[in-house]
Amino acid sequence: MSSSLTSAPHSGSPARHKSAGVALAAALLGFFVMTLDALIVNVALPEIGRGFGAGIAGLQWVVDGYTLMFAALLLSAGSITDRVGARTAFGAGLAVFVAASAACGFAPNLGTLVAARLVQGAGAAVIVPASLALLREAYEDQAQRARAISVWAMGGSVGAAAGPVAGGLLSLVSWRMIFFVNLPVGLLALFLLTRTTRSPRRAEASFDWAGQCAAVAAMGGLTYAAIEAGADGFGAPRVLVAFAVAVVAGSVFLLAQARGKHPMVPMALLRSRTMAVSAGVGFALNIGFYGMVFLLSLYLQQTRALSPLATGMAFLPMTLLTAFVSPTAAWFAARFGQRMPVIAGQLVMAAGLVLLCLAPASAPTWLLVLLMIPVGAGGSLAVPAVTAMLLDRVPAERAGTAGGVLNASRQVGGALAVAVFGALVARQAGFFHGLRTSLLIAALLVLATTATSLLLRPAAALDALTKEPRA
């Protein structure tokens, strides 16, 4: 056992409890600010487009540049977290994120903004698995850890739901303020991090260059193809080439993980039933939530002629309710079993997406506002529950890797939602028709993963790498 572990205070001591609380606060703030930045830009997209003369494809890259690098680097970020220690990884990722946020705010043109968003996504990719690993280390008791994860997830849920509101409000001053707001929050989280105990390191964890490069190429090719298909069509040569690159790179990634000397994601983990189902659930939930926010942010401004502030305020009811839903996930799991909040949350989200899809074009804005609520609330109930279930079944030394896989799948879902749904609204007969088609696709995906959630087996502290049956 490493010295950092042997010298730590006793698990029941007040000093350890205080350190755990500080670690939770730092992790929550970090998760909040990087999730906020994933969605705060949506409401400001029309203003950014007018300022830089960008079309819908350029605006999609402002959103997906962040989520693409976020998703692509999450896998290796989990391995890096295990190797250098959760505290070091969290601090480095947050510092990169804060610096890139300042660069976004000062961006003189669209290309610079997209480039800075790519760097932001790279920093955010390290924050997520590192924050989960921090909580895994800080809370040894399963019940306490589940409650801590619920609080952590609340930071993400509030950040995601508050993004449109904050974006609309800050856009009254300038769209650049949506990036500058990250600086004080990020710096506070870094200060709290200095008050936490050192994290253990796993020296045998190695960086998988082949797997990481293949993952970036696969996700980049797929996202590029989906976005550009909106302008050129799915049969365009460059779109077909991008799809081919994604398929080849994806195959190389799987081969690297199966035969590589130091795979960043062990194949045994990928074969785990809980890992596979959890990743699918996270993917579908982000398809529904990110897709809805992106589409409605544009629809309310371009079709309903709402101002950025009014559009942001339209998301406020969902924001307020979401803040109260995440902490209840642990209570529901303790009372009704671990699977219940996962399944119930997905059903609630699917119901909201279907109702939004069925709403007529003449529906009043207040009705759309009400129908957004179950979409956000359902995700806020399911995400912390599926995260806690996954971490309960993964050994502590693989917490960072498992968290990276789960959140990579979520971010891939968000990136593809913006890319594919943006292409649909650009190519359909009208924006509203593309909107309804996109929401229906999202609802069907969530219902499909709801069915697979029945495969989740509630069991405490099982080693997913050695004891769990393969899917």
LUMBA-730837 format. One record per residue (C-alpha): z, x, y; residue number from 1. Coordinates in steps of 0.5 Angstrom, whole numbers, plus 500, padded with zeros to 3 digits. Each point is the difference from the previous one (the first is absolute). Layout:
<site pz="Z" px="X" py="Y" resi="NUM"/>
...
END
This chain:
<site pz="500" px="500" py="500" resi="1"/>
<site pz="498" px="503" py="507" resi="2"/>
<site pz="506" px="502" py="505" resi="3"/>
<site pz="498" px="494" py="505" resi="4"/>
<site pz="502" px="495" py="494" resi="5"/>
<site pz="506" px="504" py="498" resi="6"/>
<site pz="503" px="501" py="507" resi="7"/>
<site pz="499" px="493" py="502" resi="8"/>
<site pz="506" px="495" py="501" resi="9"/>
<site pz="502" px="496" py="495" resi="10"/>
<site pz="496" px="493" py="499" resi="11"/>
<site pz="506" px="496" py="502" resi="12"/>
<site pz="502" px="504" py="506" resi="13"/>
<site pz="500" px="497" py="507" resi="14"/>
<site pz="495" px="507" py="502" resi="15"/>
<site pz="495" px="498" py="495" resi="16"/>
<site pz="500" px="492" py="502" resi="17"/>
<site pz="499" px="503" py="507" resi="18"/>
<site pz="495" px="504" py="499" resi="19"/>
<site pz="496" px="495" py="496" resi="20"/>
<site pz="501" px="495" py="506" resi="21"/>
<site pz="496" px="505" py="504" resi="22"/>
<site pz="495" px="502" py="495" resi="23"/>
<site pz="499" px="492" py="500" resi="24"/>
<site pz="499" px="500" py="507" resi="25"/>
<site pz="495" px="506" py="501" resi="26"/>
<site pz="496" px="497" py="494" resi="27"/>
<site pz="500" px="493" py="503" resi="28"/>
<site pz="498" px="502" py="507" resi="29"/>
<site pz="494" px="505" py="497" resi="30"/>
<site pz="498" px="494" py="495" resi="31"/>
<site pz="500" px="495" py="506" resi="32"/>
<site pz="496" px="505" py="505" resi="33"/>
<site pz="494" px="502" py="495" resi="34"/>
<site pz="500" px="493" py="498" resi="35"/>
<site pz="500" px="497" py="507" resi="36"/>
<site pz="494" px="505" py="502" resi="37"/>
<site pz="496" px="497" py="494" resi="38"/>
<site pz="499" px="493" py="503" resi="39"/>
<site pz="502" px="501" py="507" resi="40"/>
<site pz="493" px="502" py="502" resi="41"/>
<site pz="497" px="494" py="497" resi="42"/>
<site pz="501" px="496" py="507" resi="43"/>
<site pz="498" px="505" py="504" resi="44"/>
<site pz="493" px="501" py="496" resi="45"/>
<site pz="496" px="496" py="505" resi="46"/>
<site pz="503" px="504" py="506" resi="47"/>
<site pz="498" px="507" py="497" resi="48"/>
<site pz="493" px="497" py="498" resi="49"/>
<site pz="499" px="498" py="507" resi="50"/>
<site pz="503" px="507" py="503" resi="51"/>
<site pz="496" px="504" py="495" resi="52"/>
<site pz="494" px="496" py="499" resi="53"/>
<site pz="501" px="499" py="493" resi="54"/>
<site pz="498" px="495" py="495" resi="55"/>
<site pz="503" px="497" py="494" resi="56"/>
<site pz="499" px="506" py="495" resi="57"/>
<site pz="503" px="505" py="505" resi="58"/>
<site pz="506" px="495" py="501" resi="59"/>
<site pz="501" px="500" py="492" resi="60"/>
<site pz="500" px="507" py="500" resi="61"/>
<site pz="506" px="500" py="505" resi="62"/>
<site pz="504" px="496" py="495" resi="63"/>
<site pz="497" px="503" py="494" resi="64"/>
<site pz="500" px="507" py="502" resi="65"/>
<site pz="508" px="500" py="500" resi="66"/>
<site pz="500" px="496" py="494" resi="67"/>
<site pz="495" px="504" py="496" resi="68"/>
<site pz="504" px="507" py="501" resi="69"/>
<site pz="506" px="496" py="499" resi="70"/>
<site pz="498" px="498" py="493" resi="71"/>
<site pz="496" px="506" py="498" resi="72"/>
<site pz="506" px="505" py="501" resi="73"/>
<site pz="506" px="495" py="498" resi="74"/>
<site pz="499" px="503" py="493" resi="75"/>
<site pz="500" px="507" py="501" resi="76"/>
<site pz="506" px="499" py="505" resi="77"/>
<site pz="504" px="497" py="495" resi="78"/>
<site pz="499" px="507" py="496" resi="79"/>
<site pz="502" px="504" py="506" resi="80"/>
<site pz="506" px="496" py="502" resi="81"/>
<site pz="502" px="501" py="493" resi="82"/>
<site pz="499" px="508" py="501" resi="83"/>
<site pz="502" px="501" py="507" resi="84"/>
<site pz="506" px="495" py="500" resi="85"/>
<site pz="500" px="493" py="503" resi="86"/>
<site pz="503" px="502" py="506" resi="87"/>
<site pz="496" px="506" py="502" resi="88"/>
<site pz="494" px="495" py="498" resi="89"/>
<site pz="502" px="494" py="504" resi="90"/>
<site pz="501" px="505" py="506" resi="91"/>
<site pz="493" px="503" py="500" resi="92"/>
<site pz="497" px="494" py="499" resi="93"/>
<site pz="503" px="496" py="506" resi="94"/>
<site pz="499" px="506" py="504" resi="95"/>
<site pz="492" px="500" py="499" resi="96"/>
<site pz="500" px="493" py="501" resi="97"/>
<site pz="504" px="500" py="507" resi="98"/>
<site pz="495" px="506" py="502" resi="99"/>
<site pz="494" px="496" py="498" resi="100"/>
<site pz="502" px="493" py="503" resi="101"/>
<site pz="500" px="504" py="507" resi="102"/>
<site pz="493" px="503" py="498" resi="103"/>
<site pz="498" px="492" py="499" resi="104"/>
<site pz="503" px="498" py="507" resi="105"/>
<site pz="496" px="506" py="504" resi="106"/>
<site pz="494" px="499" py="496" resi="107"/>
<site pz="494" px="500" py="505" resi="108"/>
<site pz="495" px="497" py="495" resi="109"/>
<site pz="499" px="496" py="493" resi="110"/>
<site pz="499" px="506" py="496" resi="111"/>
<site pz="506" px="504" py="502" resi="112"/>
<site pz="504" px="493" py="499" resi="113"/>
<site pz="498" px="500" py="493" resi="114"/>
<site pz="501" px="507" py="499" resi="115"/>
<site pz="507" px="499" py="502" resi="116"/>
<site pz="501" px="494" py="496" resi="117"/>
<site pz="498" px="504" py="494" resi="118"/>
<site pz="505" px="505" py="502" resi="119"/>
<site pz="505" px="494" py="501" resi="120"/>
<site pz="499" px="498" py="493" resi="121"/>
<site pz="501" px="507" py="497" resi="122"/>
<site pz="507" px="500" py="503" resi="123"/>
<site pz="501" px="493" py="498" resi="124"/>
<site pz="498" px="501" py="493" resi="125"/>
<site pz="506" px="505" py="499" resi="126"/>
<site pz="505" px="496" py="504" resi="127"/>
<site pz="500" px="494" py="494" resi="128"/>
<site pz="501" px="504" py="494" resi="129"/>
<site pz="505" px="504" py="503" resi="130"/>
<site pz="504" px="495" py="503" resi="131"/>
<site pz="501" px="496" py="493" resi="132"/>
<site pz="502" px="507" py="497" resi="133"/>
<site pz="505" px="500" py="505" resi="134"/>
<site pz="503" px="494" py="498" resi="135"/>
<site pz="499" px="501" py="493" resi="136"/>
<site pz="505" px="506" py="501" resi="137"/>
<site pz="505" px="497" py="505" resi="138"/>
<site pz="501" px="494" py="496" resi="139"/>
<site pz="502" px="502" py="493" resi="140"/>
<site pz="502" px="493" py="498" resi="141"/>
<site pz="495" px="495" py="498" resi="142"/>
<site pz="502" px="494" py="504" resi="143"/>
<site pz="502" px="504" py="506" resi="144"/>
<site pz="493" px="503" py="500" resi="145"/>
<site pz="496" px="493" py="499" resi="146"/>
<site pz="504" px="498" py="506" resi="147"/>
<site pz="498" px="506" py="504" resi="148"/>
<site pz="493" px="499" py="498" resi="149"/>
<site pz="500" px="493" py="503" resi="150"/>
<site pz="502" px="503" py="506" resi="151"/>
<site pz="495" px="505" py="500" resi="152"/>
<site pz="495" px="495" py="499" resi="153"/>
<site pz="502" px="496" py="505" resi="154"/>
<site pz="498" px="505" py="505" resi="155"/>
<site pz="493" px="500" py="497" resi="156"/>
<site pz="500" px="493" py="500" resi="157"/>
<site pz="502" px="499" py="507" resi="158"/>
<site pz="496" px="506" py="502" resi="159"/>
<site pz="494" px="497" py="497" resi="160"/>
<site pz="501" px="493" py="503" resi="161"/>
<site pz="502" px="502" py="507" resi="162"/>
<site pz="494" px="505" py="500" resi="163"/>
<site pz="495" px="494" py="503" resi="164"/>
<site pz="506" px="498" py="505" resi="165"/>
<site pz="501" px="507" py="503" resi="166"/>
<site pz="493" px="501" py="500" resi="167"/>
<site pz="499" px="494" py="504" resi="168"/>
<site pz="506" px="501" py="505" resi="169"/>
<site pz="498" px="508" py="501" resi="170"/>
<site pz="493" px="498" py="501" resi="171"/>
<site pz="502" px="497" py="507" resi="172"/>
<site pz="501" px="507" py="502" resi="173"/>
<site pz="495" px="504" py="496" resi="174"/>
<site pz="498" px="500" py="493" resi="175"/>
<site pz="502" px="508" py="500" resi="176"/>
<site pz="507" px="497" py="500" resi="177"/>
<site pz="500" px="498" py="493" resi="178"/>
<site pz="500" px="507" py="498" resi="179"/>
<site pz="505" px="503" py="505" resi="180"/>
<site pz="505" px="495" py="498" resi="181"/>
<site pz="500" px="504" py="493" resi="182"/>
<site pz="503" px="506" py="504" resi="183"/>
<site pz="507" px="498" py="501" resi="184"/>
<site pz="501" px="496" py="493" resi="185"/>
<site pz="498" px="506" py="497" resi="186"/>
<site pz="504" px="505" py="503" resi="187"/>
<site pz="506" px="496" py="499" resi="188"/>
<site pz="499" px="500" py="493" resi="189"/>
<site pz="499" px="508" py="500" resi="190"/>
<site pz="507" px="500" py="503" resi="191"/>
<site pz="503" px="496" py="495" resi="192"/>
<site pz="497" px="504" py="494" resi="193"/>
<site pz="503" px="506" py="503" resi="194"/>
<site pz="507" px="497" py="498" resi="195"/>
<site pz="498" px="499" py="493" resi="196"/>
<site pz="501" px="504" py="494" resi="197"/>
<site pz="495" px="505" py="497" resi="198"/>
<site pz="496" px="497" py="494" resi="199"/>
<site pz="499" px="504" py="494" resi="200"/>
<site pz="493" px="503" py="498" resi="201"/>
<site pz="496" px="500" py="494" resi="202"/>
<site pz="497" px="507" py="500" resi="203"/>
<site pz="495" px="498" py="494" resi="204"/>
<site pz="496" px="495" py="504" resi="205"/>
<site pz="494" px="502" py="502" resi="206"/>
<site pz="494" px="498" py="505" resi="207"/>
<site pz="494" px="497" py="496" resi="208"/>
<site pz="494" px="502" py="504" resi="209"/>
<site pz="495" px="498" py="496" resi="210"/>
<site pz="503" px="493" py="499" resi="211"/>
<site pz="502" px="499" py="508" resi="212"/>
<site pz="493" px="502" py="502" resi="213"/>
<site pz="497" px="495" py="495" resi="214"/>
<site pz="505" px="495" py="502" resi="215"/>
<site pz="497" px="501" py="508" resi="216"/>
<site pz="493" px="500" py="498" resi="217"/>
<site pz="501" px="493" py="496" resi="218"/>
<site pz="504" px="496" py="505" resi="219"/>
<site pz="495" px="503" py="505" resi="220"/>
<site pz="494" px="498" py="497" resi="221"/>
<site pz="502" px="493" py="498" resi="222"/>
<site pz="503" px="499" py="507" resi="223"/>
<site pz="494" px="503" py="503" resi="224"/>
<site pz="495" px="495" py="496" resi="225"/>
<site pz="504" px="494" py="501" resi="226"/>
<site pz="500" px="501" py="508" resi="227"/>
<site pz="493" px="502" py="501" resi="228"/>
<site pz="497" px="495" py="495" resi="229"/>
<site pz="502" px="495" py="505" resi="230"/>
<site pz="495" px="503" py="505" resi="231"/>
<site pz="495" px="502" py="495" resi="232"/>
<site pz="501" px="496" py="494" resi="233"/>
<site pz="502" px="502" py="493" resi="234"/>
<site pz="493" px="502" py="498" resi="235"/>
<site pz="499" px="505" py="506" resi="236"/>
<site pz="499" px="507" py="497" resi="237"/>
<site pz="506" px="503" py="503" resi="238"/>
<site pz="505" px="495" py="498" resi="239"/>
<site pz="497" px="501" py="493" resi="240"/>
<site pz="502" px="507" py="500" resi="241"/>
<site pz="507" px="499" py="503" resi="242"/>
<site pz="501" px="495" py="494" resi="243"/>
<site pz="497" px="506" py="495" resi="244"/>
<site pz="505" px="505" py="503" resi="245"/>
<site pz="506" px="495" py="499" resi="246"/>
<site pz="498" px="499" py="493" resi="247"/>
<site pz="499" px="508" py="498" resi="248"/>
<site pz="506" px="502" py="504" resi="249"/>
<site pz="505" px="495" py="497" resi="250"/>
<site pz="497" px="502" py="493" resi="251"/>
<site pz="502" px="507" py="502" resi="252"/>
<site pz="507" px="498" py="503" resi="253"/>
<site pz="502" px="497" py="493" resi="254"/>
<site pz="497" px="506" py="496" resi="255"/>
<site pz="504" px="505" py="504" resi="256"/>
<site pz="506" px="496" py="499" resi="257"/>
<site pz="499" px="499" py="493" resi="258"/>
<site pz="498" px="508" py="499" resi="259"/>
<site pz="503" px="503" py="506" resi="260"/>
<site pz="505" px="505" py="499" resi="261"/>
<site pz="504" px="497" py="506" resi="262"/>
<site pz="498" px="493" py="501" resi="263"/>
<site pz="503" px="497" py="506" resi="264"/>
<site pz="501" px="493" py="496" resi="265"/>
<site pz="501" px="501" py="493" resi="266"/>
<site pz="496" px="496" py="495" resi="267"/>
<site pz="506" px="497" py="497" resi="268"/>
<site pz="503" px="497" py="506" resi="269"/>
<site pz="493" px="497" py="502" resi="270"/>
<site pz="500" px="497" py="493" resi="271"/>
<site pz="507" px="497" py="501" resi="272"/>
<site pz="500" px="493" py="500" resi="273"/>
<site pz="505" px="499" py="506" resi="274"/>
<site pz="496" px="505" py="504" resi="275"/>
<site pz="493" px="497" py="498" resi="276"/>
<site pz="503" px="493" py="502" resi="277"/>
<site pz="503" px="502" py="506" resi="278"/>
<site pz="494" px="504" py="503" resi="279"/>
<site pz="496" px="493" py="499" resi="280"/>
<site pz="505" px="496" py="503" resi="281"/>
<site pz="501" px="505" py="506" resi="282"/>
<site pz="492" px="500" py="501" resi="283"/>
<site pz="499" px="492" py="500" resi="284"/>
<site pz="506" px="499" py="505" resi="285"/>
<site pz="497" px="505" py="505" resi="286"/>
<site pz="493" px="497" py="499" resi="287"/>
<site pz="503" px="493" py="502" resi="288"/>
<site pz="504" px="503" py="505" resi="289"/>
<site pz="496" px="505" py="504" resi="290"/>
<site pz="494" px="496" py="499" resi="291"/>
<site pz="503" px="494" py="503" resi="292"/>
<site pz="503" px="504" py="506" resi="293"/>
<site pz="493" px="503" py="501" resi="294"/>
<site pz="496" px="494" py="500" resi="295"/>
<site pz="504" px="495" py="504" resi="296"/>
<site pz="501" px="506" py="505" resi="297"/>
<site pz="493" px="500" py="501" resi="298"/>
<site pz="499" px="492" py="499" resi="299"/>
<site pz="505" px="498" py="505" resi="300"/>
<site pz="497" px="504" py="506" resi="301"/>
<site pz="493" px="500" py="498" resi="302"/>
<site pz="499" px="493" py="498" resi="303"/>
<site pz="507" px="496" py="503" resi="304"/>
<site pz="499" px="505" py="507" resi="305"/>
<site pz="508" px="501" py="499" resi="306"/>
<site pz="502" px="506" py="504" resi="307"/>
<site pz="503" px="506" py="497" resi="308"/>
<site pz="507" px="498" py="501" resi="309"/>
<site pz="499" px="493" py="498" resi="310"/>
<site pz="497" px="503" py="494" resi="311"/>
<site pz="506" px="504" py="498" resi="312"/>
<site pz="505" px="494" py="502" resi="313"/>
<site pz="496" px="496" py="495" resi="314"/>
<site pz="503" px="505" py="494" resi="315"/>
<site pz="507" px="499" py="503" resi="316"/>
<site pz="502" px="495" py="496" resi="317"/>
<site pz="498" px="504" py="494" resi="318"/>
<site pz="504" px="506" py="502" resi="319"/>
<site pz="506" px="496" py="501" resi="320"/>
<site pz="500" px="497" py="493" resi="321"/>
<site pz="498" px="507" py="497" resi="322"/>
<site pz="506" px="503" py="503" resi="323"/>
<site pz="505" px="496" py="496" resi="324"/>
<site pz="496" px="500" py="493" resi="325"/>
<site pz="500" px="507" py="498" resi="326"/>
<site pz="508" px="501" py="500" resi="327"/>
<site pz="500" px="493" py="495" resi="328"/>
<site pz="496" px="504" py="495" resi="329"/>
<site pz="506" px="503" py="497" resi="330"/>
<site pz="504" px="494" py="500" resi="331"/>
<site pz="494" px="496" py="496" resi="332"/>
<site pz="499" px="505" py="495" resi="333"/>
<site pz="508" px="501" py="499" resi="334"/>
<site pz="500" px="492" py="499" resi="335"/>
<site pz="494" px="498" py="496" resi="336"/>
<site pz="497" px="507" py="497" resi="337"/>
<site pz="496" px="506" py="503" resi="338"/>
<site pz="493" px="496" py="499" resi="339"/>
<site pz="502" px="494" py="504" resi="340"/>
<site pz="499" px="502" py="507" resi="341"/>
<site pz="494" px="504" py="498" resi="342"/>
<site pz="496" px="494" py="497" resi="343"/>
<site pz="503" px="495" py="505" resi="344"/>
<site pz="498" px="505" py="506" resi="345"/>
<site pz="493" px="500" py="497" resi="346"/>
<site pz="499" px="492" py="499" resi="347"/>
<site pz="503" px="499" py="507" resi="348"/>
<site pz="495" px="505" py="503" resi="349"/>
<site pz="494" px="497" py="496" resi="350"/>
<site pz="502" px="493" py="502" resi="351"/>
<site pz="500" px="502" py="508" resi="352"/>
<site pz="493" px="504" py="499" resi="353"/>
<site pz="497" px="493" py="496" resi="354"/>
<site pz="502" px="496" py="506" resi="355"/>
<site pz="497" px="504" py="505" resi="356"/>
<site pz="494" px="500" py="496" resi="357"/>
<site pz="500" px="493" py="500" resi="358"/>
<site pz="502" px="499" py="508" resi="359"/>
<site pz="494" px="497" py="503" resi="360"/>
<site pz="496" px="504" py="506" resi="361"/>
<site pz="503" px="494" py="505" resi="362"/>
<site pz="507" px="502" py="497" resi="363"/>
<site pz="505" px="501" py="506" resi="364"/>
<site pz="503" px="507" py="501" resi="365"/>
<site pz="507" px="498" py="499" resi="366"/>
<site pz="498" px="498" py="493" resi="367"/>
<site pz="497" px="506" py="499" resi="368"/>
<site pz="506" px="503" py="502" resi="369"/>
<site pz="504" px="496" py="495" resi="370"/>
<site pz="496" px="502" py="494" resi="371"/>
<site pz="501" px="508" py="502" resi="372"/>
<site pz="507" px="499" py="498" resi="373"/>
<site pz="500" px="499" py="493" resi="374"/>
<site pz="495" px="506" py="499" resi="375"/>
<site pz="505" px="505" py="504" resi="376"/>
<site pz="506" px="497" py="496" resi="377"/>
<site pz="497" px="501" py="493" resi="378"/>
<site pz="498" px="507" py="501" resi="379"/>
<site pz="507" px="501" py="503" resi="380"/>
<site pz="503" px="497" py="494" resi="381"/>
<site pz="496" px="504" py="495" resi="382"/>
<site pz="499" px="507" py="502" resi="383"/>
<site pz="508" px="502" py="500" resi="384"/>
<site pz="501" px="497" py="494" resi="385"/>
<site pz="494" px="503" py="496" resi="386"/>
<site pz="502" px="507" py="503" resi="387"/>
<site pz="507" px="499" py="498" resi="388"/>
<site pz="498" px="498" py="493" resi="389"/>
<site pz="495" px="506" py="500" resi="390"/>
<site pz="505" px="505" py="502" resi="391"/>
<site pz="505" px="498" py="495" resi="392"/>
<site pz="496" px="501" py="494" resi="393"/>
<site pz="497" px="507" py="503" resi="394"/>
<site pz="505" px="506" py="499" resi="395"/>
<site pz="502" px="503" py="506" resi="396"/>
<site pz="496" px="507" py="500" resi="397"/>
<site pz="494" px="495" py="500" resi="398"/>
<site pz="502" px="495" py="506" resi="399"/>
<site pz="496" px="504" py="505" resi="400"/>
<site pz="493" px="499" py="496" resi="401"/>
<site pz="502" px="493" py="497" resi="402"/>
<site pz="501" px="498" py="508" resi="403"/>
<site pz="493" px="504" py="502" resi="404"/>
<site pz="496" px="496" py="494" resi="405"/>
<site pz="503" px="493" py="502" resi="406"/>
<site pz="499" px="501" py="508" resi="407"/>
<site pz="493" px="503" py="499" resi="408"/>
<site pz="498" px="494" py="496" resi="409"/>
<site pz="503" px="496" py="506" resi="410"/>
<site pz="496" px="504" py="505" resi="411"/>
<site pz="493" px="500" py="496" resi="412"/>
<site pz="501" px="492" py="500" resi="413"/>
<site pz="501" px="500" py="508" resi="414"/>
<site pz="494" px="505" py="501" resi="415"/>
<site pz="495" px="496" py="495" resi="416"/>
<site pz="503" px="493" py="504" resi="417"/>
<site pz="498" px="503" py="507" resi="418"/>
<site pz="493" px="503" py="497" resi="419"/>
<site pz="498" px="494" py="495" resi="420"/>
<site pz="502" px="494" py="505" resi="421"/>
<site pz="497" px="504" py="506" resi="422"/>
<site pz="494" px="500" py="496" resi="423"/>
<site pz="500" px="493" py="498" resi="424"/>
<site pz="501" px="497" py="507" resi="425"/>
<site pz="495" px="505" py="503" resi="426"/>
<site pz="495" px="497" py="495" resi="427"/>
<site pz="501" px="493" py="499" resi="428"/>
<site pz="497" px="494" py="504" resi="429"/>
<site pz="506" px="500" py="504" resi="430"/>
<site pz="507" px="503" py="501" resi="431"/>
<site pz="504" px="494" py="498" resi="432"/>
<site pz="496" px="500" py="493" resi="433"/>
<site pz="501" px="507" py="499" resi="434"/>
<site pz="507" px="499" py="501" resi="435"/>
<site pz="501" px="495" py="495" resi="436"/>
<site pz="496" px="503" py="495" resi="437"/>
<site pz="505" px="506" py="501" resi="438"/>
<site pz="506" px="496" py="500" resi="439"/>
<site pz="498" px="497" py="493" resi="440"/>
<site pz="499" px="507" py="497" resi="441"/>
<site pz="506" px="502" py="502" resi="442"/>
<site pz="504" px="494" py="497" resi="443"/>
<site pz="496" px="501" py="494" resi="444"/>
<site pz="502" px="507" py="499" resi="445"/>
<site pz="508" px="499" py="502" resi="446"/>
<site pz="500" px="494" py="494" resi="447"/>
<site pz="497" px="505" py="495" resi="448"/>
<site pz="505" px="505" py="501" resi="449"/>
<site pz="505" px="494" py="500" resi="450"/>
<site pz="498" px="499" py="493" resi="451"/>
<site pz="501" px="508" py="498" resi="452"/>
<site pz="507" px="500" py="503" resi="453"/>
<site pz="502" px="496" py="494" resi="454"/>
<site pz="499" px="507" py="496" resi="455"/>
<site pz="506" px="503" py="504" resi="456"/>
<site pz="506" px="501" py="496" resi="457"/>
<site pz="506" px="500" py="504" resi="458"/>
<site pz="504" px="506" py="497" resi="459"/>
<site pz="505" px="505" py="503" resi="460"/>
<site pz="499" px="507" py="501" resi="461"/>
<site pz="495" px="501" py="494" resi="462"/>
<site pz="495" px="506" py="500" resi="463"/>
<site pz="493" px="497" py="502" resi="464"/>
<site pz="497" px="507" py="497" resi="465"/>
<site pz="503" px="500" py="493" resi="466"/>
<site pz="503" px="493" py="499" resi="467"/>
<site pz="496" px="495" py="502" resi="468"/>
<site pz="494" px="497" py="496" resi="469"/>
<site pz="493" px="502" py="503" resi="470"/>
<site pz="496" px="494" py="503" resi="471"/>
END
